[in-house]
Amino acid sequence: MARTTKGTQQKRRSKGDGSLFPNKRGGWTARYRKKGLPDKEFNAPTKGEAKALLDDWKIKVAIQDAITSNIKVQDYANKYLFRKSLMVEAGKFKQTSLDRLEKTYENHLKDTDAFSKTFSNLTADDITATINAKKEILSYSSLKKIYLFWSAMIKTAISLGELPKNFSDILNRVIMPEESVLPVETKEISIIPPEHEQIIKEIAMEPSPNKNERYLYRYGPAIVFLLNTGLRGGELLALGQSSIVPFLGRRGIKITHTLSRVKNREAGSKKKTKMILTPPKYPNSLRTIPLNKEAEFSLSCMMELYDKNRVFPDLILSTQNGVSPTIQNLANTLKKICKRAEIPEYNLHALRHTFATNLIRQTHNMGEIKEAAEIIGDNYEVIMRTYVHTDSERKVSLIDAMIA
């Protein structure tokens, strides 16, 4: 027992019990101190309310919920990214996905006020503030990547028992801005009209005036091939001799990999990036595509044109130095072709979008749409949402037919 200055006897709280005392604002303060954890204080109007907050915190400490709660968000983010790097090494996480996470962290989150706080002091408003800080310069899709970083990190901590389950409530209260009010619009994927598509094909296959080169544009045949297969850029770069398979009396291509440029994490390497072959991200991307006559011809041209890839010997595409070209190499070729044709500049994904749209237009029933989805490498729902476009003239015809 301890004697107070007033001579009355008062039971001393044991170490780890915390302390309760009146504060200068007329309320009560509960303070908790424990070795290995930062001090924690709660303020409340009454002694009972302050004690309830203190008791709740002691329960969290007892079940170790408070351990991560008192770690700075930035420290835990580093831990989260390190875990993801271990998953990459184990083959359970794509390195391209890790690169995207790190880019979001480094460019948009690392030095924010929210990341300097502990989880116990983090609020939904803090997370919202990290999004709003970038809303004048980023599109909605880019802002969503910031939210998804927060979401993935917090959900991982919850699943590992490092944050209490009710922490997910913070995510539910985060406010994303409406896409319509953002000054930077998300880029729409263009559909190349038939007249532009035709001139792109013609210029892409234009012979070179240089006797040492067959085509004016080295990757011209690859552009024509994309327009006739709908491959993603990385899938085209990963196309190998072994990818060519027989398909009902013609040739087809079997898509099993994608080629990506990623951060080079090899110790001692002077190169910042490297190219890697990985399985596609989505199961639907594993598919076999039959080739039409234009695709067959452009494939034959590519096999004759490109020298052997000295890094990935099976691959068809190569630069003049014998290494794999990049997505940017293909995009630059398309840009030059559009400029020469004096038509709008289309991005590389417009080739895939145009192929998919043209393919869907040839379908007549649900079964054919599903078959088209398999060729494109997306599921049925994505195909319906992305590539099935309505036709205003057809709407008029349908209405008029009611009284015909």
MOJO-V546163 format. One record per residue. N is the residue number from 1. PSI is psi in whole degrees, 0 to 359 (none if undefined). D_FIRST is the distance of its C-alpha to the first C-alpha in whole Angstrom. Layout:
# MOJO-V546163
n | psi | d_first
N | PSI | D_FIRST
N | PSI | D_FIRST
This chain:
# MOJO-V546163
n | psi | d_first
1 | 145 | 0
2 | 140 | 4
3 | 134 | 7
4 | 174 | 10
5 | 339 | 13
6 | 1 | 14
7 | 355 | 12
8 | 151 | 10
9 | 137 | 7
10 | 135 | 7
11 | 127 | 6
12 | 135 | 7
13 | 139 | 10
14 | 159 | 11
15 | 134 | 14
16 | 351 | 17
17 | 337 | 16
18 | 176 | 17
19 | 152 | 16
20 | 133 | 18
21 | 152 | 19
22 | 145 | 22
23 | 173 | 25
24 | 347 | 28
25 | 5 | 30
26 | 1 | 28
27 | 203 | 27
28 | 147 | 24
29 | 134 | 23
30 | 130 | 21
31 | 135 | 21
32 | 130 | 21
33 | 133 | 21
34 | 137 | 22
35 | 132 | 24
36 | 350 | 28
37 | 147 | 28
38 | 154 | 28
39 | 146 | 26
40 | 131 | 26
41 | 145 | 26
42 | 136 | 26
43 | 139 | 27
44 | 159 | 28
45 | 327 | 29
46 | 162 | 26
47 | 320 | 22
48 | 318 | 23
49 | 321 | 26
50 | 319 | 24
51 | 323 | 21
52 | 319 | 25
53 | 319 | 26
54 | 316 | 23
55 | 321 | 23
56 | 320 | 26
57 | 322 | 26
58 | 326 | 23
59 | 317 | 26
60 | 321 | 29
61 | 319 | 27
62 | 324 | 26
63 | 11 | 30
64 | 15 | 31
65 | 334 | 32
66 | 348 | 31
67 | 304 | 32
68 | 327 | 36
69 | 334 | 34
70 | 7 | 33
71 | 142 | 36
72 | 143 | 39
73 | 321 | 42
74 | 321 | 44
75 | 319 | 42
76 | 326 | 42
77 | 319 | 46
78 | 321 | 47
79 | 318 | 45
80 | 314 | 47
81 | 325 | 50
82 | 318 | 50
83 | 319 | 50
84 | 324 | 53
85 | 325 | 55
86 | 324 | 54
87 | 326 | 55
88 | 314 | 58
89 | 329 | 58
90 | 359 | 58
91 | 18 | 61
92 | 3 | 58
93 | 138 | 59
94 | 138 | 62
95 | 328 | 62
96 | 325 | 63
97 | 320 | 60
98 | 318 | 58
99 | 319 | 60
100 | 318 | 60
101 | 314 | 56
102 | 322 | 56
103 | 317 | 58
104 | 316 | 56
105 | 310 | 53
106 | 320 | 55
107 | 333 | 57
108 | 348 | 55
109 | 329 | 51
110 | 315 | 50
111 | 20 | 49
112 | 161 | 48
113 | 323 | 45
114 | 323 | 44
115 | 349 | 44
116 | 353 | 42
117 | 164 | 39
118 | 159 | 37
119 | 328 | 38
120 | 336 | 34
121 | 1 | 36
122 | 137 | 40
123 | 167 | 41
124 | 326 | 45
125 | 326 | 46
126 | 317 | 45
127 | 316 | 47
128 | 322 | 50
129 | 325 | 50
130 | 331 | 51
131 | 313 | 54
132 | 332 | 55
133 | 340 | 55
134 | 4 | 58
135 | 346 | 60
136 | 344 | 63
137 | 351 | 64
138 | 152 | 63
139 | 171 | 65
140 | 317 | 63
141 | 325 | 63
142 | 322 | 62
143 | 325 | 59
144 | 330 | 58
145 | 326 | 58
146 | 313 | 55
147 | 318 | 53
148 | 330 | 54
149 | 310 | 52
150 | 311 | 49
151 | 312 | 50
152 | 319 | 50
153 | 313 | 47
154 | 318 | 45
155 | 326 | 47
156 | 315 | 46
157 | 321 | 43
158 | 315 | 42
159 | 331 | 44
160 | 0 | 43
161 | 17 | 39
162 | 349 | 38
163 | 147 | 38
164 | 151 | 37
165 | 327 | 40
166 | 358 | 40
167 | 339 | 40
168 | 341 | 44
169 | 329 | 44
170 | 316 | 44
171 | 322 | 47
172 | 340 | 48
173 | 0 | 48
174 | 136 | 49
175 | 116 | 53
176 | 137 | 56
177 | 152 | 59
178 | 138 | 62
179 | 327 | 64
180 | 339 | 67
181 | 357 | 65
182 | 137 | 65
183 | 333 | 67
184 | 117 | 68
185 | 144 | 70
186 | 131 | 69
187 | 130 | 72
188 | 144 | 75
189 | 125 | 76
190 | 151 | 80
191 | 124 | 83
192 | 122 | 86
193 | 155 | 89
194 | 319 | 92
195 | 325 | 94
196 | 322 | 91
197 | 317 | 90
198 | 317 | 94
199 | 329 | 95
200 | 316 | 91
201 | 318 | 93
202 | 314 | 96
203 | 324 | 95
204 | 328 | 92
205 | 12 | 95
206 | 131 | 97
207 | 154 | 99
208 | 142 | 98
209 | 343 | 101
210 | 122 | 100
211 | 338 | 102
212 | 354 | 99
213 | 140 | 97
214 | 318 | 97
215 | 151 | 95
216 | 323 | 95
217 | 120 | 91
218 | 321 | 90
219 | 19 | 87
220 | 310 | 90
221 | 328 | 90
222 | 324 | 87
223 | 316 | 86
224 | 321 | 89
225 | 319 | 87
226 | 321 | 84
227 | 341 | 86
228 | 1 | 88
229 | 337 | 85
230 | 19 | 82
231 | 149 | 79
232 | 157 | 76
233 | 314 | 77
234 | 329 | 75
235 | 321 | 76
236 | 316 | 80
237 | 332 | 79
238 | 2 | 78
239 | 124 | 81
240 | 172 | 82
241 | 322 | 86
242 | 349 | 84
243 | 342 | 83
244 | 122 | 87
245 | 155 | 87
246 | 145 | 90
247 | 95 | 90
248 | 55 | 93
249 | 4 | 96
250 | 183 | 94
251 | 150 | 91
252 | 170 | 88
253 | 135 | 84
254 | 119 | 81
255 | 115 | 78
256 | 347 | 75
257 | 166 | 74
258 | 147 | 73
259 | 127 | 73
260 | 149 | 70
261 | 124 | 70
262 | 168 | 66
263 | 134 | 64
264 | 112 | 64
265 | 12 | 61
266 | 129 | 63
267 | 132 | 62
268 | 354 | 64
269 | 140 | 66
270 | 345 | 68
271 | 130 | 69
272 | 331 | 66
273 | 167 | 68
274 | 162 | 70
275 | 137 | 71
276 | 148 | 70
277 | 127 | 72
278 | 157 | 69
279 | 154 | 70
280 | 156 | 70
281 | 323 | 66
282 | 140 | 68
283 | 325 | 69
284 | 342 | 72
285 | 340 | 73
286 | 110 | 74
287 | 167 | 78
288 | 129 | 82
289 | 121 | 84
290 | 146 | 88
291 | 133 | 90
292 | 181 | 92
293 | 320 | 95
294 | 320 | 94
295 | 319 | 91
296 | 314 | 93
297 | 313 | 95
298 | 327 | 92
299 | 316 | 90
300 | 320 | 94
301 | 317 | 94
302 | 320 | 90
303 | 331 | 91
304 | 327 | 94
305 | 315 | 93
306 | 136 | 89
307 | 168 | 89
308 | 134 | 87
309 | 116 | 83
310 | 348 | 82
311 | 314 | 79
312 | 88 | 79
313 | 334 | 82
314 | 338 | 83
315 | 148 | 82
316 | 312 | 85
317 | 141 | 84
318 | 156 | 84
319 | 178 | 84
320 | 339 | 87
321 | 2 | 85
322 | 18 | 84
323 | 172 | 81
324 | 136 | 79
325 | 171 | 80
326 | 168 | 77
327 | 322 | 76
328 | 325 | 77
329 | 316 | 80
330 | 317 | 81
331 | 320 | 80
332 | 323 | 82
333 | 314 | 85
334 | 321 | 85
335 | 316 | 84
336 | 321 | 87
337 | 316 | 89
338 | 319 | 88
339 | 318 | 89
340 | 325 | 93
341 | 350 | 93
342 | 47 | 92
343 | 167 | 90
344 | 151 | 86
345 | 120 | 84
346 | 144 | 82
347 | 169 | 79
348 | 324 | 79
349 | 341 | 77
350 | 332 | 80
351 | 315 | 82
352 | 317 | 80
353 | 321 | 80
354 | 316 | 83
355 | 311 | 84
356 | 317 | 82
357 | 315 | 83
358 | 320 | 87
359 | 314 | 86
360 | 325 | 84
361 | 341 | 87
362 | 352 | 89
363 | 154 | 87
364 | 350 | 89
365 | 175 | 86
366 | 322 | 83
367 | 318 | 83
368 | 327 | 85
369 | 320 | 82
370 | 322 | 80
371 | 320 | 82
372 | 321 | 82
373 | 322 | 78
374 | 321 | 79
375 | 317 | 81
376 | 329 | 79
377 | 27 | 76
378 | 161 | 73
379 | 169 | 72
380 | 318 | 74
381 | 318 | 72
382 | 318 | 72
383 | 314 | 76
384 | 321 | 76
385 | 327 | 73
386 | 320 | 75
387 | 347 | 78
388 | 100 | 80
389 | 142 | 81
390 | 158 | 83
391 | 117 | 86
392 | 318 | 87
393 | 323 | 91
394 | 325 | 90
395 | 316 | 88
396 | 317 | 91
397 | 320 | 93
398 | 318 | 91
399 | 316 | 91
400 | 329 | 95
401 | 341 | 96
402 | 333 | 94
403 | 13 | 97
404 | none | 100
